[in-house]
């Protein structure tokens, strides 16, 4: 059996946080969410701004999602040629009405080559990012019209006494949801349970749980260390 070399065989609790590239379409919801998660992580871990770099990508073609992945592949190659250190590549993308959703997942998975020290992760949302935000509050077993997600998220917020409404362009999406009754750990738990080995992902589901899970391992480890020291 061929064993993978590099970081893939090292327990996260023993591994340096690493350098992460996050590719996402446009400049709105997903990039803003990751920026807010960077703040969440920096509040609890000693990480630099360079440890998580967000690369917003503008796409125009009908093969929207595949184009995003292809851009990431070329950009990573260019960065490696410039001697940059890269440990993880995270691709954030939605299904929406695009037809290349499954194809994009296969292409991302294909980048995980034996012997490579870079791990590629698909952070899909089927159908939209708000699937992930919804699960901060409650598990959803069946598909609904994606236009209803924001309405339902606002219902959760209202029940928790929040007078503001969810907005896709908020710069504090994670903190806003968390401060008003949401929990990223719930979303991670629910979405991890929905994931399958299939290249075709169920609706509703989101691979963002992998990114959250990675961050939470380090945060929990840091909290455990602090507790032992006290």
C-alpha positions in Angstrom: 0.0 0.0 0.0 1.3 3.5 -0.9 1.3 5.8 2.1 0.6 9.5 1.8 3.5 11.7 2.8 3.5 15.0 4.5 0.9 16.6 6.6 -1.9 14.1 5.9 -0.4 11.6 8.3 0.1 14.1 11.2 -2.6 14.5 13.9 -4.0 18.0 13.8 -3.3 18.6 17.5 0.4 18.1 16.7 0.5 20.1 13.5 1.2 23.8 13.0 -1.9 25.6 11.8 -0.6 25.8 8.3 -1.2 28.2 5.4 -4.6 28.1 3.8 -5.8 29.5 0.5 -9.6 30.0 0.2 -11.0 30.5 -3.3 -14.6 31.8 -3.7 -16.6 33.4 -6.4 -17.1 37.1 -6.3 -16.6 39.4 -3.3 -19.8 38.9 -1.3 -21.2 36.2 1.0 -18.5 33.4 1.1 -15.5 35.7 1.1 -17.1 37.9 3.8 -18.0 34.9 5.8 -14.4 33.5 5.7 -13.1 37.0 6.6 -15.3 36.9 9.7 -14.2 33.4 10.5 -10.6 34.6 10.3 -11.5 37.1 13.1 -13.1 34.3 15.1 -10.0 32.2 14.8 -7.6 35.1 15.6 -9.6 35.8 18.8 -8.7 32.4 20.1 -5.5 31.3 18.3 -2.2 33.0 17.6 -2.4 33.0 13.8 -1.3 35.7 11.4 -3.4 37.3 8.6 -1.3 35.4 6.1 -2.3 32.0 7.5 -5.7 32.2 5.8 -5.7 34.1 2.5 -9.0 34.6 0.7 -8.8 34.8 -3.1 -12.0 36.1 -4.6 -12.5 35.0 -8.2 -14.8 36.6 -10.9 -16.3 34.2 -13.3 -18.4 34.9 -16.3 -18.8 31.6 -18.2 -21.7 29.1 -18.0 -19.2 26.6 -16.6 -19.1 28.9 -13.6 -18.0 26.5 -10.8 -15.5 24.5 -12.9 -14.0 27.8 -14.0 -13.5 28.7 -10.4 -11.6 25.5 -9.7 -9.5 25.8 -12.9 -8.5 29.3 -11.8 -7.5 27.9 -8.4 -5.4 25.2 -10.0 -3.5 27.7 -12.1 -3.0 30.1 -9.3 -1.7 27.5 -6.9 0.8 26.3 -9.5 2.0 29.9 -10.0 2.4 30.4 -6.3 4.3 27.2 -5.9 6.7 28.3 -8.7 7.2 31.5 -6.6 8.2 29.3 -3.6 5.0 30.0 -1.6 4.1 27.7 1.2 0.6 26.2 0.8 -0.9 23.5 3.0 -4.6 23.6 2.3 -6.7 24.8 -0.6 -10.4 25.4 0.1 -12.9 26.0 -2.7 -16.2 27.6 -1.7 -19.0 27.3 -4.2 -22.8 27.1 -4.5 -24.9 24.9 -6.8 -27.5 27.6 -7.5 -28.6 27.1 -11.2 -25.2 26.0 -12.5 -24.9 22.7 -14.3 -21.3 21.9 -13.5 -21.7 21.3 -9.7 -20.8 17.6 -9.7 -18.0 18.1 -12.3 -16.4 20.7 -10.1 -16.4 18.4 -7.0 -14.6 15.6 -9.1 -12.0 18.1 -10.3 -11.3 19.3 -6.8 -10.9 15.7 -5.5 -8.6 15.0 -8.4 -6.1 17.5 -7.1 -5.3 15.4 -4.1 -2.4 13.5 -5.6 -0.3 10.9 -3.8 2.9 12.5 -2.4 1.5 16.0 -2.4 1.7 18.1 0.8 -1.3 20.2 -0.3 -4.8 19.0 0.5 -7.7 20.3 -1.6 -11.1 20.6 0.0 -14.5 21.2 -1.6 -16.7 23.6 0.4 -19.8 23.2 -1.6 -23.3 24.4 -0.7 -26.3 22.7 -2.2 -28.1 24.8 -3.2 -26.8 28.0 -1.6 -24.6 29.3 1.2 -27.7 30.0 3.3 -28.1 26.2 3.7 -25.0 26.4 5.9 -26.2 29.4 7.8 -29.6 27.8 8.4 -27.9 24.8 10.1 -26.4 27.1 12.8 -29.9 26.8 14.2 -31.6 23.6 13.2 -31.2 20.5 11.1 -33.1 20.4 7.8 -34.0 16.9 6.5 -35.7 17.8 3.2 -35.2 20.1 0.3 -36.8 23.5 0.2 -36.8 26.4 -2.3 -33.5 28.2 -1.8 -35.3 31.5 -1.8 -36.9 30.5 1.5 -33.6 30.1 3.5 -33.2 33.8 4.3 -36.8 34.1 5.4 -36.4 31.1 7.7 -33.0 32.3 9.1 -34.7 35.6 9.9 -37.4 33.6 11.8 -34.7 32.0 14.0 -33.2 35.4 14.6 -36.5 37.0 15.6 -37.3 34.1 18.0 -34.0 34.8 19.7 -34.8 38.5 20.2 -32.8 39.9 17.3 -34.3 43.0 15.7 -31.9 42.9 12.7 -32.2 40.7 9.6 -29.8 38.5 7.9 -28.1 40.0 4.9 -25.8 38.3 2.4 -23.5 41.2 2.4 -22.9 41.5 6.1 -19.2 41.6 7.1 -19.9 39.7 10.4 -22.1 36.8 9.3 -20.5 34.2 11.6 -20.5 36.5 14.7 -24.0 37.8 13.9 -25.5 34.3 13.7 -23.6 33.1 16.8 -24.5 36.2 18.9 -28.2 35.5 18.1 -28.6 31.9 19.0 -26.7 30.2 16.2 -23.9 27.7 16.7 -21.2 26.7 14.2 -20.7 23.4 16.0 -24.3 22.5 15.3 -23.9 23.3 11.6 -20.7 21.2 11.5 -22.4 18.3 13.2 -25.5 18.4 11.0 -23.6 18.8 7.7 -21.0 16.2 8.5 -23.8 13.7 9.0 -25.3 14.6 5.6 -22.1 14.1 3.6 -21.6 11.0 1.5 -18.8 9.5 -0.5 -20.7 10.2 -3.7 -19.5 12.9 -6.1 -23.1 14.1 -6.2 -24.0 15.9 -3.0 -27.5 15.8 -1.5 -29.8 18.8 -1.2 -29.5 20.2 1.5 -25.8 19.8 2.3 -22.6 21.8 2.6 -19.0 20.9 2.7 -18.1 24.1 4.6 -18.3 21.8 7.7 -14.8 20.6 6.8 -13.3 24.1 7.1 -15.2 24.8 10.4 -14.1 21.4 11.8 -10.5 22.1 11.0 -10.6 25.4 12.8 -12.5 24.0 15.8 -10.0 21.3 16.4 -7.3 23.9 17.0 -9.6 26.1 19.1 -10.6 23.2 21.3 -7.0 22.1 21.6 -6.0 25.6 22.7 -8.8 25.7 25.2 -7.7 22.4 26.6 -4.1 23.6 27.0 -5.2 26.7 28.8 -7.4 24.7 31.1 -4.5 22.4 32.0 -2.2 25.3 32.7 -4.8 26.8 35.1 
